Amino acid sequence: MNRWHVYDYLKGNRRSNLKAKDIENISADEVKEGVIEFVLQNERNSKSNDLVKNIANWES
């Protein structure tokens, strides 16, 4: 298990079958990096959605 398993789980990919015991066996740094990747991706998605909304408003 690594940061990408944590990231996929946080994204909603329950197929990763990540369990609490798995997280206990991952280094804290790897868990932290998975969470950071998830947060950064959410920030990017939010900015993209805002941009699309702004473009739609300009066209109206």
C-alpha positions in Angstrom: 0.0 0.0 0.0 1.1 3.5 -0.7 -0.1 7.1 -1.1 -1.9 6.3 -4.3 -4.1 3.7 -2.6 -5.0 6.4 0.0 -5.7 8.9 -2.7 -7.9 6.5 -4.7 -9.8 5.6 -1.5 -10.4 9.3 -0.7 -11.6 9.9 -4.3 -14.3 7.3 -3.7 -12.7 4.3 -5.3 -13.8 1.7 -2.9 -12.4 -1.0 -5.1 -9.0 -0.3 -3.5 -10.2 -2.4 -0.5 -8.3 -0.1 1.8 -8.8 -1.1 5.4 -7.8 0.5 8.7 -5.2 -2.2 9.2 -3.6 -1.3 5.8 -3.4 2.3 6.8 -1.7 1.3 10.1 1.0 -0.4 8.1 1.7 2.5 5.7 4.2 5.1 6.8 2.7 8.3 8.1 4.5 10.2 5.3 2.9 8.1 2.6 -0.6 8.6 4.2 0.1 12.4 4.4 1.2 12.5 0.8 -2.0 10.7 -0.3 -4.1 13.2 1.6 -2.2 16.1 0.1 -2.6 14.7 -3.5 -6.4 14.4 -2.8 -6.6 18.0 -1.5 -4.6 19.4 -4.3 -6.7 17.7 -6.9 -9.9 19.0 -5.3 -8.4 22.5 -5.4 -7.6 22.1 -9.1 -11.0 20.8 -9.9 -12.6 23.7 -8.0 -10.6 26.2 -9.9 -11.5 24.5 -13.2 -15.2 24.5 -12.3 -15.0 28.2 -11.4 -13.3 29.0 -14.7 -16.1 27.1 -16.6 -18.8 29.0 -14.7 -17.1 32.4 -15.4 -16.8 31.6 -19.1 -20.5 30.6 -19.2 -21.4 33.9 -17.5 -19.4 35.9 -20.0 -21.3 34.2 -22.9 -24.7 35.0 -21.4 
